[in-house]
Amino acid sequence: MIGVILKKLIFIFFIVASSSALPQSQNFDSTVAAGIKQIYDIKFPEAEKTFRALIADFPGKPQGRFFLAMVDWWKILLNPDNDSYDDVFYQKLEDVIYQCDQILKQNPDDVNALFFKGGAIGFRGRLRAYRESWLKAADDGRTALPIVEHAAKLDPKNVDVQLGFGIYDYYAAVIPEEFPLMKPLMIFFPPGNKQKGISELNDVAMNGKYAKYEARYFLMTLYFDYENNPIIADEYAKMLTTDFPDNPVFERWHGRIAAKKGDFLSASKIFSDVIAKADRNYPGYNTTSARREAVYYVAYEYKSMKQIDSSIIYFKECANLSKQIDVKETSGFLINSYLYLGMLYDLQGKRERAVEYYKKTLDLKDYNNSRFYAQEYLKTPYKN
């Protein structure tokens, strides 16, 4: 638990830097914007072509190299368990840092060089934190933050820079509330303000040039995870999936939010689309974790519709996928799948199979009173 909390704390510390690295030159803004959209559209070959052309046409500017690295960042996000892109990503960030250093030797107040150096260090820290390299991640955060703060002072009218500060203001306030054990450590960080953070993020989400999609993403997740307001979270999810209908990260969040709203029919439709795209080998959709989540919610809707055979098929697939994924810790997907399979077999009158799955449920950790229900249904068969 402490590791998870530390990860969150380090993450918000240097995300201010990494998310504020945004292009300022108006000469090629349209090209940069097009490349960024290609990244979110998961059109990685096209995005790489765009940013390599930018490097060739404007070799003295760091934007091309920075966003070329962001292509690899999104490759990592689509399948975080795969670390095969890590070394390439780190090397591309080092290229950005080196170029920015050369620019800053000539002009220490070059805003672009400051932004992109801070951004490269920040993203390096984000991946190091994800890979649980805490000391290196924290060091990257401490290094990057003052660089970007200096750049922000030089360019105070930049709306996009509010993204990082909004994220910090919100999470620096939330973490002490959610994790009281972290309060003593927060004295080393500037105080946060939830409403200020939300206001800053919303300004970027509506008015930002290049950071509006990231702002919408963070607003979607914070309203889902901490504000317990899936209605507002869904508004941002709809914005993102409308602009990027084939982005698996955004589409899965849209389905997740629908389920939290209790709209399992919509969730099932969304996740059925995820499965269809996985079957057609869309980038990012054919990962084990994406398919597991999708089949779970489709199975749940079949269960609600009393289509027992179909529900069993999908819950079994979810359980099998979970056994491949759950290396460090048993997931709620596996526990619920076992419990629901027991209940479904009871509805079919297949008591021996039902008992088998209730016992499997009891062999796992408790999750949302799963053991209580398994014990009850072992005593008395489940009846809908």
Number of C-alpha atoms within 10 A of each C-alpha: 7 10 10 11 15 16 22 16 22 22 25 22 29 29 24 28 33 29 26 28 31 21 25 17 11 9 8 13 14 10 16 23 14 14 25 23 17 19 25 22 18 22 17 20 11 15 24 22 13 20 24 17 14 22 18 10 11 13 14 13 20 24 26 26 24 25 29 26 24 22 24 20 21 18 21 19 14 21 16 17 12 11 11 11 14 17 10 13 22 21 13 19 26 19 18 27 23 14 19 24 16 13 19 17 10 9 11 13 14 15 22 23 28 27 29 33 29 32 29 31 28 33 28 25 32 26 20 21 23 16 15 15 14 18 13 14 27 23 15 25 27 18 17 29 22 15 20 29 20 14 22 18 11 14 14 11 10 16 21 27 28 26 32 28 23 28 26 26 25 23 24 23 18 17 20 17 12 13 12 9 13 16 13 9 11 16 9 8 11 12 13 21 16 17 13 15 24 21 15 23 32 20 18 26 24 14 13 20 17 23 26 21 22 19 27 23 21 21 25 27 20 20 19 20 12 12 13 13 17 24 16 15 25 23 14 24 27 17 17 24 18 12 14 20 14 21 22 25 19 22 23 22 23 26 28 26 26 22 19 16 15 12 14 21 19 20 26 24 16 22 25 18 18 27 22 15 18 20 12 11 12 17 18 22 27 20 17 17 18 20 22 22 20 27 25 24 28 24 26 25 22 22 21 12 11 14 14 18 14 15 26 22 14 23 28 19 19 26 22 14 19 22 14 10 17 13 9 6 8 15 17 17 20 26 25 20 26 27 25 25 27 30 29 25 22 21 17 14 14 14 17 12 16 27 23 16 22 26 17 17 27 18 11 16 15 13 15 11 9 21 21 14 17 26 15 13 19 18 10 10 19 19 11 8
